[in-house]
Amino acid sequence: MALALAMLATASLRAFAAAETLGSFQHTSNRAAEGAPGYISRLAQTTDGFLWMAGPKELVRFDGVQFTPFKPVPGEHLLEARSEYRPRPNL
């Protein structure tokens, strides 16, 4: 019984390792024509999986397929991006 479990675990590990080869990954380059921002100064991922990219005067959401520019409510505006880097304090 123990030998059968060991063989099963080894086979599962080999299958997992084979799936993680470089050839199993895909790379897609997105440009301005697809809606990607030209310059990204900040990048964050929210708990719902969206990537948010901030540039000097824009904020864009990426859902894995398309880019959606964030449009503030009329009368409001985005804050200007600051160029200095401030690490978050350790909590």
Jmol script that loads the backbone (N, CA, C; Angstrom):
load data "model"
ATOM      1  N   MET A   1       0.824  -1.200   0.000  1.00  0.00           N
ATOM      2  CA  MET A   1       0.000   0.000   0.000  1.00  0.00           C
ATOM      3  C   MET A   1       0.864   1.258   0.000  1.00  0.00           C
ATOM      4  N   ALA A   2       1.871   1.283   0.870  1.00  0.00           N
ATOM      5  CA  ALA A   2       2.747   2.460   0.947  1.00  0.00           C
ATOM      6  C   ALA A   2       3.504   2.645  -0.357  1.00  0.00           C
ATOM      7  N   LEU A   3       3.903   1.532  -0.983  1.00  0.00           N
ATOM      8  CA  LEU A   3       4.626   1.622  -2.252  1.00  0.00           C
ATOM      9  C   LEU A   3       3.726   2.214  -3.337  1.00  0.00           C
ATOM     10  N   ALA A   4       2.473   1.831  -3.356  1.00  0.00           N
ATOM     11  CA  ALA A   4       1.534   2.357  -4.357  1.00  0.00           C
ATOM     12  C   ALA A   4       1.334   3.860  -4.165  1.00  0.00           C
ATOM     13  N   LEU A   5       1.212   4.306  -2.924  1.00  0.00           N
ATOM     14  CA  LEU A   5       1.056   5.738  -2.658  1.00  0.00           C
ATOM     15  C   LEU A   5       2.299   6.513  -3.057  1.00  0.00           C
ATOM     16  N   ALA A   6       3.477   5.956  -2.788  1.00  0.00           N
ATOM     17  CA  ALA A   6       4.735   6.613  -3.162  1.00  0.00           C
ATOM     18  C   ALA A   6       4.841   6.735  -4.673  1.00  0.00           C
ATOM     19  N   MET A   7       4.461   5.679  -5.400  1.00  0.00           N
ATOM     20  CA  MET A   7       4.523   5.724  -6.866  1.00  0.00           C
ATOM     21  C   MET A   7       3.539   6.749  -7.420  1.00  0.00           C
ATOM     22  N   LEU A   8       2.358   6.818  -6.834  1.00  0.00           N
ATOM     23  CA  LEU A   8       1.343   7.775  -7.273  1.00  0.00           C
ATOM     24  C   LEU A   8       1.823   9.208  -7.023  1.00  0.00           C
ATOM     25  N   ALA A   9       2.409   9.457  -5.863  1.00  0.00           N
ATOM     26  CA  ALA A   9       2.912  10.788  -5.536  1.00  0.00           C
ATOM     27  C   ALA A   9       4.037  11.181  -6.476  1.00  0.00           C
ATOM     28  N   THR A  10       4.930  10.253  -6.794  1.00  0.00           N
ATOM     29  CA  THR A  10       6.040  10.541  -7.707  1.00  0.00           C
ATOM     30  C   THR A  10       5.516  10.869  -9.097  1.00  0.00           C
ATOM     31  N   ALA A  11       4.541  10.120  -9.579  1.00  0.00           N
ATOM     32  CA  ALA A  11       3.961  10.382 -10.899  1.00  0.00           C
ATOM     33  C   ALA A  11       3.291  11.749 -10.928  1.00  0.00           C
ATOM     34  N   SER A  12       2.609  12.109  -9.844  1.00  0.00           N
ATOM     35  CA  SER A  12       1.948  13.419  -9.777  1.00  0.00           C
ATOM     36  C   SER A  12       2.970  14.541  -9.794  1.00  0.00           C
ATOM     37  N   LEU A  13       4.070  14.387  -9.074  1.00  0.00           N
ATOM     38  CA  LEU A  13       5.110  15.409  -9.054  1.00  0.00           C
ATOM     39  C   LEU A  13       5.742  15.579 -10.429  1.00  0.00           C
ATOM     40  N   ARG A  14       5.971  14.464 -11.130  1.00  0.00           N
ATOM     41  CA  ARG A  14       6.547  14.564 -12.478  1.00  0.00           C
ATOM     42  C   ARG A  14       5.592  15.287 -13.418  1.00  0.00           C
ATOM     43  N   ALA A  15       4.313  15.017 -13.329  1.00  0.00           N
ATOM     44  CA  ALA A  15       3.327  15.687 -14.183  1.00  0.00           C
ATOM     45  C   ALA A  15       3.279  17.174 -13.864  1.00  0.00           C
ATOM     46  N   PHE A  16       3.364  17.523 -12.589  1.00  0.00           N
ATOM     47  CA  PHE A  16       3.349  18.933 -12.192  1.00  0.00           C
ATOM     48  C   PHE A  16       4.597  19.640 -12.720  1.00  0.00           C
ATOM     49  N   ALA A  17       5.753  19.027 -12.595  1.00  0.00           N
ATOM     50  CA  ALA A  17       7.001  19.639 -13.061  1.00  0.00           C
ATOM     51  C   ALA A  17       6.994  19.797 -14.580  1.00  0.00           C
ATOM     52  N   ALA A  18       6.448  18.839 -15.294  1.00  0.00           N
ATOM     53  CA  ALA A  18       6.403  18.920 -16.753  1.00  0.00           C
ATOM     54  C   ALA A  18       5.514  20.073 -17.212  1.00  0.00           C
ATOM     55  N   ALA A  19       4.459  20.351 -16.479  1.00  0.00           N
ATOM     56  CA  ALA A  19       3.545  21.429 -16.856  1.00  0.00           C
ATOM     57  C   ALA A  19       4.174  22.795 -16.624  1.00  0.00           C
ATOM     58  N   GLU A  20       5.245  22.879 -15.836  1.00  0.00           N
ATOM     59  CA  GLU A  20       5.867  24.153 -15.493  1.00  0.00           C
ATOM     60  C   GLU A  20       7.107  24.441 -16.337  1.00  0.00           C
ATOM     61  N   THR A  21       7.215  23.846 -17.509  1.00  0.00           N
ATOM     62  CA  THR A  21       8.357  24.133 -18.368  1.00  0.00           C
ATOM     63  C   THR A  21       8.171  25.493 -19.028  1.00  0.00           C
ATOM     64  N   LEU A  22       9.246  26.055 -19.531  1.00  0.00           N
ATOM     65  CA  LEU A  22       9.186  27.363 -20.163  1.00  0.00           C
ATOM     66  C   LEU A  22       8.208  27.386 -21.335  1.00  0.00           C
ATOM     67  N   GLY A  23       8.123  26.303 -22.058  1.00  0.00           N
ATOM     68  CA  GLY A  23       7.216  26.225 -23.191  1.00  0.00           C
ATOM     69  C   GLY A  23       5.742  26.253 -22.812  1.00  0.00           C
ATOM     70  N   SER A  24       5.434  26.024 -21.533  1.00  0.00           N
ATOM     71  CA  SER A  24       4.031  26.010 -21.122  1.00  0.00           C
ATOM     72  C   SER A  24       3.501  27.407 -20.794  1.00  0.00           C
ATOM     73  N   PHE A  25       4.382  28.408 -20.785  1.00  0.00           N
ATOM     74  CA  PHE A  25       3.962  29.774 -20.496  1.00  0.00           C
ATOM     75  C   PHE A  25       3.732  30.541 -21.788  1.00  0.00           C
ATOM     76  N   GLN A  26       2.890  31.551 -21.713  1.00  0.00           N
ATOM     77  CA  GLN A  26       2.587  32.375 -22.878  1.00  0.00           C
ATOM     78  C   GLN A  26       2.909  33.828 -22.551  1.00  0.00           C
ATOM     79  N   HIS A  27       3.492  34.533 -23.496  1.00  0.00           N
ATOM     80  CA  HIS A  27       3.820  35.949 -23.325  1.00  0.00           C
ATOM     81  C   HIS A  27       3.081  36.751 -24.387  1.00  0.00           C
ATOM     82  N   THR A  28       2.416  37.797 -23.960  1.00  0.00           N
ATOM     83  CA  THR A  28       1.733  38.697 -24.881  1.00  0.00           C
ATOM     84  C   THR A  28       2.221  40.105 -24.618  1.00  0.00           C
ATOM     85  N   SER A  29       2.615  40.788 -25.675  1.00  0.00           N
ATOM     86  CA  SER A  29       3.066  42.170 -25.558  1.00  0.00           C
ATOM     87  C   SER A  29       1.907  43.089 -25.914  1.00  0.00           C
ATOM     88  N   ASN A  30       1.590  44.000 -25.013  1.00  0.00           N
ATOM     89  CA  ASN A  30       0.508  44.953 -25.266  1.00  0.00           C
ATOM     90  C   ASN A  30       1.091  46.336 -25.490  1.00  0.00           C
ATOM     91  N   ARG A  31       0.548  47.018 -26.483  1.00  0.00           N
ATOM     92  CA  ARG A  31       1.036  48.353 -26.840  1.00  0.00           C
ATOM     93  C   ARG A  31      -0.101  49.367 -26.715  1.00  0.00           C
ATOM     94  N   ALA A  32       0.213  50.608 -27.009  1.00  0.00           N
ATOM     95  CA  ALA A  32      -0.794  51.668 -26.944  1.00  0.00           C
ATOM     96  C   ALA A  32      -1.983  51.366 -27.857  1.00  0.00           C
ATOM     97  N   ALA A  33      -1.741  50.690 -28.962  1.00  0.00           N
ATOM     98  CA  ALA A  33      -2.836  50.358 -29.882  1.00  0.00           C
ATOM     99  C   ALA A  33      -3.880  49.459 -29.213  1.00  0.00           C
ATOM    100  N   GLU A  34      -3.463  48.651 -28.234  1.00  0.00           N
ATOM    101  CA  GLU A  34      -4.387  47.802 -27.495  1.00  0.00           C
ATOM    102  C   GLU A  34      -4.956  48.512 -26.258  1.00  0.00           C
ATOM    103  N   GLY A  35      -4.523  49.748 -26.024  1.00  0.00           N
ATOM    104  CA  GLY A  35      -5.013  50.509 -24.884  1.00  0.00           C
ATOM    105  C   GLY A  35      -4.073  50.542 -23.699  1.00  0.00           C
ATOM    106  N   ALA A  36      -2.905  49.923 -23.829  1.00  0.00           N
ATOM    107  CA  ALA A  36      -1.942  49.935 -22.726  1.00  0.00           C
ATOM    108  C   ALA A  36      -1.403  51.343 -22.524  1.00  0.00           C
ATOM    109  N   PRO A  37      -1.206  51.747 -21.274  1.00  0.00           N
ATOM    110  CA  PRO A  37      -0.649  53.082 -21.041  1.00  0.00           C
ATOM    111  C   PRO A  37       0.790  53.150 -21.540  1.00  0.00           C
ATOM    112  N   GLY A  38       1.188  54.342 -21.984  1.00  0.00           N
ATOM    113  CA  GLY A  38       2.532  54.504 -22.520  1.00  0.00           C
ATOM    114  C   GLY A  38       3.608  54.464 -21.461  1.00  0.00           C
ATOM    115  N   TYR A  39       3.324  54.999 -20.300  1.00  0.00           N
ATOM    116  CA  TYR A  39       4.290  55.029 -19.212  1.00  0.00           C
ATOM    117  C   TYR A  39       3.581  54.593 -17.934  1.00  0.00           C
ATOM    118  N   ILE A  40       4.165  53.658 -17.214  1.00  0.00           N
ATOM    119  CA  ILE A  40       3.573  53.162 -15.972  1.00  0.00           C
ATOM    120  C   ILE A  40       4.511  53.494 -14.828  1.00  0.00           C
ATOM    121  N   SER A  41       4.010  54.274 -13.871  1.00  0.00           N
ATOM    122  CA  SER A  41       4.833  54.602 -12.704  1.00  0.00           C
ATOM    123  C   SER A  41       4.441  53.775 -11.489  1.00  0.00           C
ATOM    124  N   ARG A  42       3.235  53.245 -11.464  1.00  0.00           N
ATOM    125  CA  ARG A  42       2.758  52.429 -10.352  1.00  0.00           C
ATOM    126  C   ARG A  42       1.948  51.261 -10.905  1.00  0.00           C
ATOM    127  N   LEU A  43       2.029  50.134 -10.205  1.00  0.00           N
ATOM    128  CA  LEU A  43       1.298  48.936 -10.610  1.00  0.00           C
ATOM    129  C   LEU A  43       0.762  48.270  -9.352  1.00  0.00           C
ATOM    130  N   ALA A  44      -0.519  47.893  -9.373  1.00  0.00           N
ATOM    131  CA  ALA A  44      -1.131  47.227  -8.224  1.00  0.00           C
ATOM    132  C   ALA A  44      -2.133  46.196  -8.724  1.00  0.00           C
ATOM    133  N   GLN A  45      -2.302  45.134  -7.939  1.00  0.00           N
ATOM    134  CA  GLN A  45      -3.323  44.140  -8.238  1.00  0.00           C
ATOM    135  C   GLN A  45      -4.290  44.105  -7.070  1.00  0.00           C
ATOM    136  N   THR A  46      -5.584  44.206  -7.385  1.00  0.00           N
ATOM    137  CA  THR A  46      -6.603  44.187  -6.349  1.00  0.00           C
ATOM    138  C   THR A  46      -7.045  42.751  -6.083  1.00  0.00           C
ATOM    139  N   THR A  47      -7.753  42.550  -4.997  1.00  0.00           N
ATOM    140  CA  THR A  47      -8.165  41.197  -4.608  1.00  0.00           C
ATOM    141  C   THR A  47      -9.102  40.544  -5.625  1.00  0.00           C
ATOM    142  N   ASP A  48      -9.755  41.337  -6.463  1.00  0.00           N
ATOM    143  CA  ASP A  48     -10.622  40.770  -7.503  1.00  0.00           C
ATOM    144  C   ASP A  48      -9.843  40.392  -8.762  1.00  0.00           C
ATOM    145  N   GLY A  49      -8.517  40.568  -8.747  1.00  0.00           N
ATOM    146  CA  GLY A  49      -7.666  40.115  -9.846  1.00  0.00           C
ATOM    147  C   GLY A  49      -7.299  41.167 -10.864  1.00  0.00           C
ATOM    148  N   PHE A  50      -7.900  42.340 -10.811  1.00  0.00           N
ATOM    149  CA  PHE A  50      -7.584  43.383 -11.781  1.00  0.00           C
ATOM    150  C   PHE A  50      -6.188  43.950 -11.528  1.00  0.00           C
ATOM    151  N   LEU A  51      -5.486  44.288 -12.607  1.00  0.00           N
ATOM    152  CA  LEU A  51      -4.237  45.027 -12.510  1.00  0.00           C
ATOM    153  C   LEU A  51      -4.561  46.489 -12.769  1.00  0.00           C
ATOM    154  N   TRP A  52      -4.078  47.363 -11.912  1.00  0.00           N
ATOM    155  CA  TRP A  52      -4.265  48.804 -12.064  1.00  0.00           C
ATOM    156  C   TRP A  52      -2.914  49.413 -12.361  1.00  0.00           C
ATOM    157  N   MET A  53      -2.838  50.194 -13.436  1.00  0.00           N
ATOM    158  CA  MET A  53      -1.603  50.845 -13.850  1.00  0.00           C
ATOM    159  C   MET A  53      -1.795  52.347 -13.822  1.00  0.00           C
ATOM    160  N   ALA A  54      -0.879  53.027 -13.161  1.00  0.00           N
ATOM    161  CA  ALA A  54      -0.963  54.488 -13.067  1.00  0.00           C
ATOM    162  C   ALA A  54       0.200  55.101 -13.819  1.00  0.00           C
ATOM    163  N   GLY A  55      -0.117  56.100 -14.609  1.00  0.00           N
ATOM    164  CA  GLY A  55       0.889  56.905 -15.291  1.00  0.00           C
ATOM    165  C   GLY A  55       0.814  58.322 -14.744  1.00  0.00           C
ATOM    166  N   PRO A  56       1.563  59.235 -15.339  1.00  0.00           N
ATOM    167  CA  PRO A  56       1.567  60.606 -14.835  1.00  0.00           C
ATOM    168  C   PRO A  56       0.187  61.264 -14.804  1.00  0.00           C
ATOM    169  N   LYS A  57      -0.667  60.952 -15.765  1.00  0.00           N
ATOM    170  CA  LYS A  57      -1.987  61.598 -15.813  1.00  0.00           C
ATOM    171  C   LYS A  57      -3.106  60.631 -16.162  1.00  0.00           C
ATOM    172  N   GLU A  58      -2.878  59.327 -15.907  1.00  0.00           N
ATOM    173  CA  GLU A  58      -3.918  58.360 -16.249  1.00  0.00           C
ATOM    174  C   GLU A  58      -3.891  57.170 -15.291  1.00  0.00           C
ATOM    175  N   LEU A  59      -5.027  56.509 -15.216  1.00  0.00           N
ATOM    176  CA  LEU A  59      -5.187  55.297 -14.438  1.00  0.00           C
ATOM    177  C   LEU A  59      -5.932  54.310 -15.322  1.00  0.00           C
ATOM    178  N   VAL A  60      -5.367  53.112 -15.469  1.00  0.00           N
ATOM    179  CA  VAL A  60      -5.932  52.124 -16.384  1.00  0.00           C
ATOM    180  C   VAL A  60      -6.101  50.797 -15.646  1.00  0.00           C
ATOM    181  N   ARG A  61      -7.220  50.128 -15.891  1.00  0.00           N
ATOM    182  CA  ARG A  61      -7.482  48.808 -15.320  1.00  0.00           C
ATOM    183  C   ARG A  61      -7.304  47.754 -16.408  1.00  0.00           C
ATOM    184  N   PHE A  62      -6.635  46.658 -16.063  1.00  0.00           N
ATOM    185  CA  PHE A  62      -6.432  45.554 -17.011  1.00  0.00           C
ATOM    186  C   PHE A  62      -7.034  44.295 -16.409  1.00  0.00           C
ATOM    187  N   ASP A  63      -7.918  43.648 -17.177  1.00  0.00           N
ATOM    188  CA  ASP A  63      -8.597  42.452 -16.680  1.00  0.00           C
ATOM    189  C   ASP A  63      -8.000  41.159 -17.215  1.00  0.00           C
ATOM    190  N   GLY A  64      -6.863  41.244 -17.888  1.00  0.00           N
ATOM    191  CA  GLY A  64      -6.233  40.074 -18.481  1.00  0.00           C
ATOM    192  C   GLY A  64      -6.490  39.987 -19.971  1.00  0.00           C
ATOM    193  N   VAL A  65      -7.461  40.763 -20.454  1.00  0.00           N
ATOM    194  CA  VAL A  65      -7.801  40.769 -21.876  1.00  0.00           C
ATOM    195  C   VAL A  65      -7.747  42.185 -22.441  1.00  0.00           C
ATOM    196  N   GLN A  66      -8.399  43.109 -21.760  1.00  0.00           N
ATOM    197  CA  GLN A  66      -8.465  44.468 -22.304  1.00  0.00           C
ATOM    198  C   GLN A  66      -8.143  45.517 -21.242  1.00  0.00           C
ATOM    199  N   PHE A  67      -7.735  46.683 -21.719  1.00  0.00           N
ATOM    200  CA  PHE A  67      -7.421  47.828 -20.876  1.00  0.00           C
ATOM    201  C   PHE A  67      -8.624  48.760 -20.853  1.00  0.00           C
ATOM    202  N   THR A  68      -8.984  49.236 -19.666  1.00  0.00           N
ATOM    203  CA  THR A  68     -10.100  50.167 -19.515  1.00  0.00           C
ATOM    204  C   THR A  68      -9.610  51.391 -18.762  1.00  0.00           C
ATOM    205  N   PRO A  69      -9.589  52.562 -19.436  1.00  0.00           N
ATOM    206  CA  PRO A  69      -9.163  53.783 -18.733  1.00  0.00           C
ATOM    207  C   PRO A  69     -10.177  54.154 -17.651  1.00  0.00           C
ATOM    208  N   PHE A  70      -9.666  54.567 -16.512  1.00  0.00           N
ATOM    209  CA  PHE A  70     -10.531  55.038 -15.433  1.00  0.00           C
ATOM    210  C   PHE A  70     -10.914  56.475 -15.724  1.00  0.00           C
ATOM    211  N   LYS A  71     -12.201  56.740 -15.683  1.00  0.00           N
ATOM    212  CA  LYS A  71     -12.697  58.096 -15.930  1.00  0.00           C
ATOM    213  C   LYS A  71     -13.333  58.607 -14.646  1.00  0.00           C
ATOM    214  N   PRO A  72     -12.765  59.671 -14.047  1.00  0.00           N
ATOM    215  CA  PRO A  72     -13.356  60.216 -12.819  1.00  0.00           C
ATOM    216  C   PRO A  72     -14.754  60.787 -13.070  1.00  0.00           C
ATOM    217  N   VAL A  73     -15.506  60.900 -12.010  1.00  0.00           N
ATOM    218  CA  VAL A  73     -16.831  61.506 -12.057  1.00  0.00           C
ATOM    219  C   VAL A  73     -16.662  62.953 -12.535  1.00  0.00           C
ATOM    220  N   PRO A  74     -17.572  63.468 -13.379  1.00  0.00           N
ATOM    221  CA  PRO A  74     -17.447  64.859 -13.816  1.00  0.00           C
ATOM    222  C   PRO A  74     -17.285  65.808 -12.623  1.00  0.00           C
ATOM    223  N   GLY A  75     -16.331  66.706 -12.746  1.00  0.00           N
ATOM    224  CA  GLY A  75     -16.030  67.652 -11.681  1.00  0.00           C
ATOM    225  C   GLY A  75     -14.890  67.190 -10.781  1.00  0.00           C
ATOM    226  N   GLU A  76     -14.508  65.923 -10.866  1.00  0.00           N
ATOM    227  CA  GLU A  76     -13.391  65.410 -10.091  1.00  0.00           C
ATOM    228  C   GLU A  76     -12.230  65.117 -11.032  1.00  0.00           C
ATOM    229  N   HIS A  77     -11.040  64.971 -10.472  1.00  0.00           N
ATOM    230  CA  HIS A  77      -9.876  64.678 -11.296  1.00  0.00           C
ATOM    231  C   HIS A  77      -8.913  63.790 -10.517  1.00  0.00           C
ATOM    232  N   LEU A  78      -8.040  63.133 -11.258  1.00  0.00           N
ATOM    233  CA  LEU A  78      -7.016  62.308 -10.622  1.00  0.00           C
ATOM    234  C   LEU A  78      -5.955  63.207 -10.009  1.00  0.00           C
ATOM    235  N   LEU A  79      -5.392  62.769  -8.916  1.00  0.00           N
ATOM    236  CA  LEU A  79      -4.278  63.507  -8.327  1.00  0.00           C
ATOM    237  C   LEU A  79      -3.059  63.351  -9.219  1.00  0.00           C
ATOM    238  N   GLU A  80      -2.219  64.348  -9.251  1.00  0.00           N
ATOM    239  CA  GLU A  80      -0.992  64.265 -10.035  1.00  0.00           C
ATOM    240  C   GLU A  80      -0.081  63.203  -9.444  1.00  0.00           C
ATOM    241  N   ALA A  81       0.567  62.445 -10.301  1.00  0.00           N
ATOM    242  CA  ALA A  81       1.502  61.423  -9.836  1.00  0.00           C
ATOM    243  C   ALA A  81       2.767  62.084  -9.302  1.00  0.00           C
ATOM    244  N   ARG A  82       3.275  61.541  -8.217  1.00  0.00           N
ATOM    245  CA  ARG A  82       4.540  62.029  -7.671  1.00  0.00           C
ATOM    246  C   ARG A  82       5.650  61.104  -8.141  1.00  0.00           C
ATOM    247  N   SER A  83       6.796  61.667  -8.431  1.00  0.00           N
ATOM    248  CA  SER A  83       7.884  60.862  -8.978  1.00  0.00           C
ATOM    249  C   SER A  83       8.732  60.189  -7.914  1.00  0.00           C
ATOM    250  N   GLU A  84       8.671  60.665  -6.674  1.00  0.00           N
ATOM    251  CA  GLU A  84       9.518  60.061  -5.657  1.00  0.00           C
ATOM    252  C   GLU A  84       8.935  58.735  -5.183  1.00  0.00           C
ATOM    253  N   TYR A  85       9.817  57.855  -4.783  1.00  0.00           N
ATOM    254  CA  TYR A  85       9.407  56.541  -4.292  1.00  0.00           C
ATOM    255  C   TYR A  85       9.414  56.566  -2.775  1.00  0.00           C
ATOM    256  N   ARG A  86       8.318  56.155  -2.186  1.00  0.00           N
ATOM    257  CA  ARG A  86       8.234  56.080  -0.728  1.00  0.00           C
ATOM    258  C   ARG A  86       7.835  54.671  -0.340  1.00  0.00           C
ATOM    259  N   PRO A  87       8.760  53.914   0.201  1.00  0.00           N
ATOM    260  CA  PRO A  87       8.390  52.552   0.605  1.00  0.00           C
ATOM    261  C   PRO A  87       7.369  52.577   1.736  1.00  0.00           C
ATOM    262  N   ARG A  88       6.494  51.603   1.740  1.00  0.00           N
ATOM    263  CA  ARG A  88       5.502  51.519   2.802  1.00  0.00           C
ATOM    264  C   ARG A  88       6.172  51.084   4.088  1.00  0.00           C
ATOM    265  N   PRO A  89       5.752  51.635   5.200  1.00  0.00           N
ATOM    266  CA  PRO A  89       6.374  51.229   6.481  1.00  0.00           C
ATOM    267  C   PRO A  89       6.009  49.790   6.808  1.00  0.00           C
ATOM    268  N   ASN A  90       6.907  49.118   7.482  1.00  0.00           N
ATOM    269  CA  ASN A  90       6.634  47.748   7.926  1.00  0.00           C
ATOM    270  C   ASN A  90       5.591  47.792   9.042  1.00  0.00           C
ATOM    271  N   LEU A  91       4.579  46.987   8.876  1.00  0.00           N
ATOM    272  CA  LEU A  91       3.505  46.965   9.891  1.00  0.00           C
ATOM    273  C   LEU A  91       3.686  45.811  10.838  1.00  0.00           C
TER     274      LEU A  91
END
end "model"
wireframe off; spacefill off
backbone 0.3
color backbone group
